[in-house]
Amino acid sequence: MQDRQAQISQVVVTAGQMRDIEGRIFAAGMPVAALMEKVAGLIALRVQEVAGSRVGILVGPGHNGGDALVVARELHFCGYAVWLYSPFTKLKELTSQHLRYAQSLGIPYYHEVEQLPDCDFLIDGLFGFGLERPITDAIALAINHLNAWRKPILSIDVPSGIHTDTGEVLGTAIRATQTFCLGLWKLAFFQDQALEYIGKAKLIDFDIPGADVQAVLGDAPRIKRITPATALSTLPLPRPPVTHKYKEGHLLLICGSRRYAGGAVLTALGARASGVGMLSIAVPESLKPLLVSHLPEALIIGCPETETGAIAHLQLPEKTDLSAFSAIACGPGLTLDATPIVQEVISSQSSLVLDADGLNSLAQMGTIPTLQKRQTPTVLTPHTGEFQRLFPDIADPKEDRVKAVKDAAVQSEAVVLLKGARTAIANSQGAIWINPESTPALARGGSGDVLTGLIGGLLAQAATKEIPVEDIVATAAWWHSQAGILAAQERTELGVDAFTLTQYLMTVISNLGKI
C-alpha cells in the first residue's frame, strides 16, 4: 500500500495523459457515476476540515460540475447551509441529474452570481482539467466577482481558468486557497505562473490502478515529483564502515573574485555540508586568507589574479591537473574576466557544474555547440535570465518552464536545473524532475551559490557509483529547499540569508528520522 502511494505521489501527468488513463478505467467497466461518487466523497471529507458552515458551490457544465454537486449534496446531509451557482444553461447529462436531485433536496440554485448569499467559503467546480479556451464575457466577470469577495475558495482538480499543462491563465482564473488535485498530479501544479492561483495543493488519491498508469506513461514516467523518499535514496548515507577521504569524493571549486568574495565562501559552505571527502577551492590569491578562516579543513588554492581581482589562470598543486578531481563546480563570483578559466574546465574530462558567471561565459561561447563536444556529465543551474542567455532560441521559460528545461537539456546534452518557485531538472533524454516544495525565503542573493556547492559535493561523492546525475541534482535541489523551508519556519521568510541557509543544511539531515 505504501509503495503504491509513494509511486503515485511521484507521477505528474499532462491533460492528454490523464484523459487516456481515465479512458482505460471507464473502458474496463468503472461507471463514471461511481467514480464521481467516490471522488466527491473524498473531497467532502477534506472540505469538512475547513472552518465554516455556509458554502457556495460553483457548478460547471461538465463532470467537474458533477463532482461539485455530489460534494454539495454530501455537505447538505452533514448540516451545512449550501447554495448552488451556475451560469450555464446546458449541462452534461450526469451533471444535470445531480443538479435535479440537489434541487429536490431543497438546495437553492442561482444563475446570477450576485444572487449568491454570503458564504464562509466557496467550492470551485466550474472547469476541470483540459480547459484550453480563454474564459470571456459573463463567466469571466463572474469569476472576477467571486475573486473579489476574498473568501476562501477550494478548487476541484485545477482552479477554473488555469491551463492544465502550462499553468497559463486563460483570460481569468479562480484564485484558490486550496486545490484538490484528483488522482494524479497535473503539470500546472509545478508551473511558477500558476502557483498564486492554486494555493495549498492536496492530492486526492482515488485508487487509480498502477497498470493503467503504466500503460499510458510507460515503465518510467517522463515527469516526476521529487519526494523525500526519492531524495533520501540518493544521499551518500550511510557511509561504509571502512572508507577514507578520497573514497568520499574530491571536489574542486573554482569561484570568487576580489569583487565577489562572498560567492566563494557560500559555495564552499554548501559543498562542505554535502559531506564530500576532500574539498579544494581555487580562488584569487587575495581571497585565500578569507577562505582559510571559514573552511580550515579545505585545501585553498591561491591563484594569480588579474588587475580586476579575477582568477588569471589556475595554479593547481604540483603534479595535479583537472582530471585528478571527482567533480568540478565553477562560476559563483568569478566575473567574466575569468572566462578563459571557464573555457579550460569545459575542455576537461571532469564532471562539471556551471553556475553564475560560469553560465554567462558559456553563453558567450555558444551553449549548445560548446557542450555537445563534452564527453562527461555537465550540470547547468540557471535562473530564468541566465537560461534565456544560454538558450535564446528556446521558448520563454516563463510561459512553460517544464517544456523549456526539457528542450534545453535535450539540445545541450547536459542536465539542466532551472531555478524557480518550482525548480525543474531535465536530462538529455527528456526526463524531468520537479521539486514540489520551496519557499520565497530563498529569493536572496547567494542562495544559488550554496546550491552549486551542494550539487558539486554530492556529484563528487557519487563519481564511482552508478547513480544518474539528474537524480543527484534532484536530491541537492530538495535538500536545499528543505533547509530554506526549515529556516523560514524558525526565522521567518525575511531571516534566511544565504549564510544562515548553510547552517540549516545539516539540520535537515539531522531531522531525517522525522521525515
Wavefront OBJ file of the C-alpha trace (Angstrom):
o trace
v 0.000 0.000 0.000
v 2.749 2.433 0.986
v 4.761 1.512 -2.126
v 1.800 2.297 -4.349
v 1.151 5.643 -2.635
v 4.833 6.553 -2.928
v 4.782 5.781 -6.640
v 1.544 7.688 -7.241
v 2.865 10.736 -5.368
v 5.779 10.904 -7.818
v 3.750 10.835 -11.020
v 2.963 14.038 -12.922
v 0.692 13.945 -15.989
v -0.460 16.153 -18.813
v -4.140 16.647 -19.588
v -3.875 14.232 -22.508
v -2.284 11.527 -20.384
v -4.947 11.927 -17.692
v -7.692 11.544 -20.305
v -6.070 8.348 -21.572
v -5.742 6.918 -18.053
v -9.357 7.717 -17.195
v -10.420 6.293 -20.544
v -8.836 2.975 -19.651
v -10.596 2.958 -16.267
v -14.000 3.573 -17.853
v -13.352 1.084 -20.672
v -12.582 -1.559 -18.044
v -16.086 -1.151 -16.610
v -15.839 1.519 -13.904
v -19.084 3.553 -14.198
v -18.480 7.289 -14.488
v -21.163 7.872 -11.871
v -19.494 5.501 -9.409
v -16.130 7.192 -9.790
v -17.770 10.596 -9.360
v -19.363 9.443 -6.110
v -16.044 8.131 -4.810
v -14.070 11.247 -5.719
v -16.675 13.649 -4.393
v -16.961 11.693 -1.160
v -13.211 12.043 -0.600
v -13.393 15.764 -1.334
v -16.323 16.229 1.046
v -14.254 14.721 3.857
v -11.432 17.190 3.160
v -13.866 20.092 2.949
v -15.125 19.350 6.446
v -11.656 20.266 7.748
v -12.302 23.866 6.639
v -13.819 26.337 9.099
v -17.338 27.496 8.332
v -20.780 26.016 7.741
v -22.117 28.165 4.866
v -20.797 27.144 1.476
v -21.340 28.290 -2.095
v -20.876 25.663 -4.799
v -19.785 26.836 -8.271
v -21.157 24.364 -10.806
v -19.717 23.925 -14.288
v -21.286 22.153 -17.263
v -19.099 19.030 -17.230
v -18.126 16.319 -14.809
v -16.171 18.789 -12.691
v -19.554 20.406 -12.025
v -20.973 16.954 -11.291
v -18.242 16.389 -8.696
v -19.149 19.714 -7.128
v -22.836 18.801 -6.978
v -22.136 15.496 -5.219
v -19.970 17.387 -2.710
v -22.854 19.853 -2.251
v -25.268 17.011 -1.552
v -22.957 15.369 0.984
v -22.355 18.646 2.792
v -26.101 19.306 2.833
v -26.647 15.946 4.548
v -23.938 16.901 7.071
v -25.880 20.014 8.072
v -24.116 22.663 6.019
v -26.035 25.591 4.562
v -25.391 25.042 0.847
v -26.122 27.296 -2.125
v -25.518 26.444 -5.775
v -24.433 28.836 -8.514
v -24.092 28.012 -12.196
v -24.015 30.445 -15.143
v -24.591 27.593 -17.601
v -27.937 26.592 -19.069
v -26.750 23.355 -20.693
v -25.070 20.673 -18.560
v -23.798 17.166 -19.300
v -26.441 14.519 -18.629
v -24.885 13.118 -15.434
v -24.232 16.613 -14.058
v -27.803 17.595 -14.912
v -29.128 14.586 -12.990
v -27.165 15.554 -9.897
v -28.497 19.095 -10.176
v -32.090 17.880 -10.322
v -31.562 15.755 -7.239
v -29.888 18.598 -5.352
v -32.846 20.844 -6.147
v -35.257 18.127 -4.997
v -33.493 18.288 -1.620
v -34.299 21.967 -1.421
v -30.773 23.243 -2.071
v -31.121 26.763 -3.544
v -29.828 27.300 -7.076
v -28.861 30.648 -8.662
v -27.976 31.695 -12.204
v -26.647 35.138 -11.273
v -23.515 35.390 -9.169
v -24.840 38.483 -7.393
v -27.719 36.373 -6.035
v -25.369 34.011 -4.203
v -25.758 34.616 -0.445
v -22.803 35.444 1.778
v -20.736 32.271 2.353
v -17.925 31.223 4.642
v -16.156 29.631 1.680
v -16.697 28.569 -1.925
v -16.088 25.315 -3.804
v -14.997 25.782 -7.411
v -16.322 23.146 -9.812
v -16.668 25.341 -12.900
v -13.998 23.774 -15.135
v -11.796 20.724 -14.597
v -8.597 19.644 -16.299
v -8.219 20.096 -20.043
v -9.594 23.630 -20.462
v -7.821 25.295 -23.404
v -10.018 28.218 -24.499
v -9.903 31.618 -22.748
v -12.726 32.405 -20.352
v -14.570 35.503 -21.524
v -17.749 37.549 -21.181
v -20.207 36.818 -18.365
v -18.304 33.838 -16.952
v -15.087 35.867 -16.759
v -16.943 38.663 -14.992
v -18.430 36.158 -12.544
v -15.012 34.699 -11.714
v -13.573 38.164 -11.154
v -16.549 38.981 -8.916
v -16.004 35.819 -6.855
v -12.276 36.503 -6.505
v -13.092 39.999 -5.278
v -15.129 38.505 -2.395
v -11.805 37.396 -0.846
v -13.476 34.318 0.592
v -11.598 31.007 0.839
v -12.074 29.069 -2.402
v -11.482 25.318 -2.715
v -10.959 24.246 -6.337
v -11.677 20.753 -7.584
v -8.787 19.328 -9.634
v -7.471 22.593 -11.168
v -8.546 26.195 -10.468
v -11.022 27.149 -13.176
v -9.253 29.110 -15.899
v -5.786 27.559 -15.456
v -4.314 25.604 -18.365
v -3.646 22.090 -17.092
v -0.232 21.756 -18.714
v 1.342 25.214 -18.934
v -0.293 26.844 -15.912
v -1.291 29.773 -18.124
v -4.219 31.922 -17.013
v -6.819 31.558 -19.776
v -8.293 35.044 -19.688
v -9.034 34.923 -15.988
v -8.960 32.254 -13.298
v -10.200 31.385 -9.841
v -7.696 32.294 -7.123
v -7.999 29.237 -4.948
v -6.996 28.956 -1.327
v -6.710 25.188 -1.743
v -6.836 22.923 -4.767
v -7.739 19.239 -4.577
v -5.846 17.598 -7.436
v -7.699 14.446 -8.458
v -5.993 11.098 -8.980
v -2.572 12.190 -10.256
v -0.638 15.422 -10.082
v -1.223 17.683 -13.089
v 1.600 19.615 -14.690
v 0.111 23.039 -13.892
v 0.847 22.488 -10.188
v 4.560 22.839 -10.983
v 4.474 25.845 -13.301
v 5.504 29.026 -11.494
v 2.844 31.154 -13.209
v 0.015 29.040 -11.747
v 1.143 28.925 -8.120
v -0.614 32.074 -6.932
v -3.915 30.617 -8.209
v -3.504 27.087 -6.829
v -2.986 27.906 -3.152
v -2.290 24.896 -0.975
v -2.307 21.766 -3.120
v -3.566 18.378 -1.941
v -3.744 15.135 -3.912
v -6.995 13.181 -3.775
v -5.897 9.603 -4.448
v -8.904 7.670 -5.747
v -7.007 4.415 -6.317
v -6.102 4.591 -9.985
v -4.731 1.129 -10.879
v -0.981 1.197 -11.377
v -1.378 -0.897 -14.528
v -3.385 1.878 -16.181
v -0.789 4.491 -15.253
v 1.995 2.270 -16.572
v 0.104 1.519 -19.790
v -0.115 5.220 -20.611
v 3.174 6.525 -19.184
v 5.416 3.502 -19.632
v 7.721 1.963 -17.030
v 9.388 5.302 -16.199
v 7.189 8.423 -16.144
v 8.863 11.269 -18.037
v 7.867 13.858 -15.416
v 8.251 13.100 -11.719
v 7.932 14.934 -8.430
v 10.882 14.810 -6.095
v 9.634 13.159 -2.915
v 11.501 12.790 0.380
v 11.863 9.065 -0.301
v 13.465 9.555 -3.720
v 15.739 12.335 -2.463
v 16.910 10.374 0.554
v 17.616 7.279 -1.556
v 20.376 9.190 -3.369
v 22.049 10.714 -0.306
v 25.505 9.211 0.430
v 24.231 7.730 3.691
v 25.031 5.578 5.489
v 28.709 5.552 4.692
v 30.509 2.196 4.537
v 32.199 1.297 7.807
v 35.612 1.191 6.108
v 36.362 4.186 3.899
v 38.695 7.207 3.614
v 38.532 10.786 2.410
v 39.461 10.106 -1.204
v 36.812 7.397 -1.490
v 34.221 10.016 -0.489
v 34.995 12.251 -3.447
v 37.315 15.167 -4.191
v 35.580 18.353 -5.333
v 37.300 21.343 -6.882
v 35.507 24.677 -6.578
v 36.616 27.483 -8.877
v 34.934 30.633 -7.702
v 35.218 34.134 -6.303
v 36.915 37.385 -7.195
v 38.038 40.423 -5.268
v 34.666 41.994 -6.013
v 32.579 38.911 -5.176
v 34.466 37.193 -2.382
v 31.252 36.077 -0.658
v 30.289 33.871 -3.591
v 33.338 31.700 -2.952
v 32.581 31.388 0.769
v 28.922 30.464 0.262
v 29.652 27.932 -2.472
v 32.291 26.333 -0.282
v 29.967 26.139 2.726
v 27.349 24.424 0.553
v 29.969 21.919 -0.580
v 31.134 21.327 2.994
v 27.569 20.471 4.037
v 27.432 17.739 1.365
v 29.991 15.694 3.317
v 32.427 15.471 0.398
v 35.660 13.746 1.442
v 38.100 16.332 0.077
v 37.393 19.931 -0.845
v 39.812 22.072 -2.867
v 38.927 25.696 -3.610
v 40.661 27.754 -6.283
v 40.312 31.499 -5.659
v 42.312 34.648 -6.398
v 45.366 34.810 -4.139
v 43.966 37.796 -2.247
v 40.948 35.731 -1.102
v 42.979 32.879 0.348
v 43.052 34.190 3.963
v 39.267 34.681 3.927
v 38.600 31.143 2.719
v 41.057 29.631 5.196
v 39.289 31.418 8.055
v 35.887 29.972 7.068
v 36.999 26.500 5.937
v 40.194 25.478 7.685
v 39.738 21.860 6.582
v 39.719 22.698 2.862
v 42.723 22.991 0.575
v 42.683 26.628 -0.552
v 44.486 27.194 -3.841
v 45.526 30.815 -4.297
v 45.726 31.694 -7.991
v 47.332 34.637 -9.797
v 44.777 37.359 -10.392
v 44.005 39.973 -12.974
v 44.082 43.701 -12.311
v 40.349 43.487 -11.620
v 40.812 40.780 -8.990
v 39.596 37.775 -11.027
v 41.476 34.490 -11.383
v 44.040 34.998 -14.159
v 44.891 31.304 -14.512
v 44.616 28.153 -12.452
v 47.658 27.302 -10.394
v 46.953 23.796 -9.159
v 49.321 21.930 -6.835
v 52.324 20.252 -8.424
v 51.564 17.027 -10.349
v 47.826 17.826 -10.232
v 45.550 18.549 -13.162
v 41.781 18.842 -13.536
v 41.391 15.101 -14.113
v 42.508 14.490 -10.506
v 39.145 15.694 -9.161
v 35.940 13.678 -8.887
v 33.931 16.750 -9.908
v 34.371 20.475 -10.517
v 31.938 23.298 -9.708
v 32.713 26.614 -11.355
v 31.209 30.070 -11.599
v 29.929 31.858 -8.486
v 31.629 35.225 -8.098
v 34.136 34.658 -10.943
v 33.222 37.664 -13.152
v 33.522 37.458 -16.941
v 37.198 38.380 -16.672
v 37.741 34.720 -15.746
v 36.159 33.405 -18.969
v 39.427 31.658 -20.006
v 39.167 29.591 -16.811
v 35.643 28.516 -17.751
v 36.866 27.534 -21.211
v 39.588 25.417 -19.610
v 37.251 23.477 -17.303
v 34.722 22.903 -20.083
v 37.526 21.354 -22.128
v 38.403 18.996 -19.256
v 37.137 15.447 -18.818
v 35.798 16.012 -15.287
v 32.129 16.074 -14.276
v 31.219 19.746 -14.149
v 28.683 22.056 -12.501
v 28.388 25.542 -14.018
v 26.594 28.431 -12.336
v 26.532 32.243 -12.371
v 29.477 33.641 -14.391
v 30.306 30.116 -15.482
v 26.967 30.184 -17.310
v 27.437 33.716 -18.599
v 30.823 32.742 -20.045
v 29.292 29.628 -21.598
v 26.571 31.733 -23.221
v 29.250 33.871 -24.877
v 30.953 30.746 -26.243
v 27.714 29.330 -27.665
v 25.990 26.950 -25.285
v 24.849 24.082 -27.451
v 27.859 23.607 -29.777
v 30.246 24.004 -26.826
v 28.535 21.439 -24.618
v 27.977 18.928 -27.394
v 31.757 18.478 -27.537
v 31.933 17.336 -23.903
v 32.063 13.619 -23.156
v 31.473 13.803 -19.396
v 28.452 14.971 -17.362
v 27.661 18.675 -17.235
v 25.153 20.322 -14.913
v 23.824 23.828 -15.609
v 21.968 25.712 -12.855
v 20.481 28.877 -14.414
v 17.797 31.210 -13.147
v 15.371 32.485 -15.794
v 17.572 35.348 -17.016
v 20.630 33.136 -17.350
v 18.538 30.482 -19.064
v 17.441 32.953 -21.732
v 21.047 33.978 -22.366
v 22.134 30.352 -22.604
v 19.248 29.247 -24.822
v 17.978 32.268 -26.790
v 16.249 30.054 -29.372
v 14.180 28.122 -26.828
v 10.700 29.380 -25.872
v 10.405 31.686 -22.878
v 10.552 29.557 -19.704
v 8.077 31.913 -18.051
v 5.393 30.527 -20.397
v 6.146 26.817 -19.911
v 9.197 26.181 -17.744
v 8.860 22.395 -17.896
v 8.957 22.288 -21.691
v 11.742 24.870 -21.779
v 14.036 22.965 -19.437
v 13.366 19.732 -21.300
v 14.231 21.299 -24.678
v 17.388 22.867 -23.222
v 18.630 19.581 -21.769
v 17.912 17.588 -24.927
v 19.635 20.128 -27.194
v 22.669 20.765 -24.969
v 23.038 17.134 -23.775
v 23.507 18.498 -20.246
v 21.500 18.146 -17.062
v 19.738 21.489 -16.696
v 18.322 22.763 -13.403
v 16.046 25.766 -13.940
v 15.658 27.633 -10.667
v 12.283 28.940 -9.570
v 9.481 28.508 -7.090
v 9.165 25.021 -8.576
v 12.678 24.116 -9.668
v 12.681 21.835 -12.727
v 15.501 19.484 -13.714
v 15.847 17.683 -17.049
v 18.345 15.290 -18.617
v 19.401 14.804 -22.220
v 16.765 12.065 -22.717
v 13.981 14.481 -21.777
v 13.177 13.009 -18.353
v 12.150 15.673 -15.832
v 12.241 16.008 -12.063
v 10.244 18.773 -10.357
v 10.808 19.998 -6.815
v 7.264 20.412 -5.410
v 8.196 22.459 -2.347
v 10.188 25.605 -1.741
v 9.969 28.967 -0.007
v 10.276 32.595 -1.143
v 12.813 32.926 1.672
v 15.339 31.557 -0.859
v 14.892 34.655 -3.034
v 18.094 36.103 -1.581
v 21.491 36.763 -3.109
v 23.844 33.858 -2.527
v 21.221 31.111 -2.173
v 22.130 29.766 -5.598
v 25.833 29.696 -4.700
v 25.019 27.389 -1.786
v 23.111 25.088 -4.139
v 26.048 24.954 -6.558
v 28.386 23.796 -3.798
v 25.880 21.238 -2.587
v 25.401 19.769 -6.079
v 29.158 19.654 -6.622
v 29.762 17.867 -3.338
v 27.102 15.223 -3.966
v 28.282 14.739 -7.546
v 31.860 14.175 -6.365
v 30.745 11.571 -3.827
v 28.723 9.707 -6.461
v 31.549 9.642 -9.018
v 32.206 5.922 -8.512
v 28.551 4.965 -8.113
v 26.031 4.216 -10.807
v 23.573 6.977 -9.888
v 22.039 9.100 -12.668
v 23.343 12.657 -12.497
v 19.826 14.085 -12.631
v 18.905 12.074 -9.511
v 21.873 13.587 -7.668
v 20.884 17.083 -8.785
v 17.274 16.451 -7.733
v 18.427 15.390 -4.264
v 20.511 18.555 -3.922
v 17.574 20.738 -5.007
v 15.276 19.028 -2.477
v 17.844 19.287 0.338
v 18.479 22.970 -0.413
v 14.765 23.862 -0.447
v 14.062 21.886 2.715
v 16.792 23.837 4.500
v 15.162 27.064 3.341
v 11.713 25.923 4.481
v 13.009 24.913 7.887
v 14.951 28.148 8.332
v 11.910 30.226 7.316
v 9.743 28.412 9.867
v 12.150 29.345 12.646
v 13.341 32.761 11.451
v 10.512 33.967 9.117
v 10.988 34.395 5.378
v 12.919 37.625 5.960
v 15.515 35.991 8.192
v 17.021 33.451 5.810
v 20.174 34.944 4.334
v 22.440 32.604 2.372
v 24.910 32.143 5.231
v 22.067 31.170 7.581
v 20.822 28.756 4.920
v 24.106 26.844 5.013
v 23.653 26.255 8.748
v 20.233 24.647 8.207
v 21.518 22.147 5.635
v 22.837 19.979 8.450
v 19.616 20.419 10.423
v 17.691 18.818 7.552
v 19.951 15.771 7.718
v 19.740 15.539 11.497
v 15.940 15.534 11.167
v 15.879 12.623 8.702
v 14.319 10.304 11.257
v 11.313 12.636 11.480
v 10.576 12.694 7.743
l 1 2 3 4 5 6 7 8 9 10 11 12 13 14 15 16 17 18 19 20 21 22 23 24 25 26 27 28 29 30 31 32 33 34 35 36 37 38 39 40 41 42 43 44 45 46 47 48 49 50 51 52 53 54 55 56 57 58 59 60 61 62 63 64 65 66 67 68 69 70 71 72 73 74 75 76 77 78 79 80 81 82 83 84 85 86 87 88 89 90 91 92 93 94 95 96 97 98 99 100 101 102 103 104 105 106 107 108 109 110 111 112 113 114 115 116 117 118 119 120 121 122 123 124 125 126 127 128 129 130 131 132 133 134 135 136 137 138 139 140 141 142 143 144 145 146 147 148 149 150 151 152 153 154 155 156 157 158 159 160 161 162 163 164 165 166 167 168 169 170 171 172 173 174 175 176 177 178 179 180 181 182 183 184 185 186 187 188 189 190 191 192 193 194 195 196 197 198 199 200 201 202 203 204 205 206 207 208 209 210 211 212 213 214 215 216 217 218 219 220 221 222 223 224 225 226 227 228 229 230 231 232 233 234 235 236 237 238 239 240 241 242 243 244 245 246 247 248 249 250 251 252 253 254 255 256 257 258 259 260 261 262 263 264 265 266 267 268 269 270 271 272 273 274 275 276 277 278 279 280 281 282 283 284 285 286 287 288 289 290 291 292 293 294 295 296 297 298 299 300 301 302 303 304 305 306 307 308 309 310 311 312 313 314 315 316 317 318 319 320 321 322 323 324 325 326 327 328 329 330 331 332 333 334 335 336 337 338 339 340 341 342 343 344 345 346 347 348 349 350 351 352 353 354 355 356 357 358 359 360 361 362 363 364 365 366 367 368 369 370 371 372 373 374 375 376 377 378 379 380 381 382 383 384 385 386 387 388 389 390 391 392 393 394 395 396 397 398 399 400 401 402 403 404 405 406 407 408 409 410 411 412 413 414 415 416 417 418 419 420 421 422 423 424 425 426 427 428 429 430 431 432 433 434 435 436 437 438 439 440 441 442 443 444 445 446 447 448 449 450 451 452 453 454 455 456 457 458 459 460 461 462 463 464 465 466 467 468 469 470 471 472 473 474 475 476 477 478 479 480 481 482 483 484 485 486 487 488 489 490 491 492 493 494 495 496 497 498 499 500 501 502 503 504 505 506 507 508 509 510 511 512 513 514 515
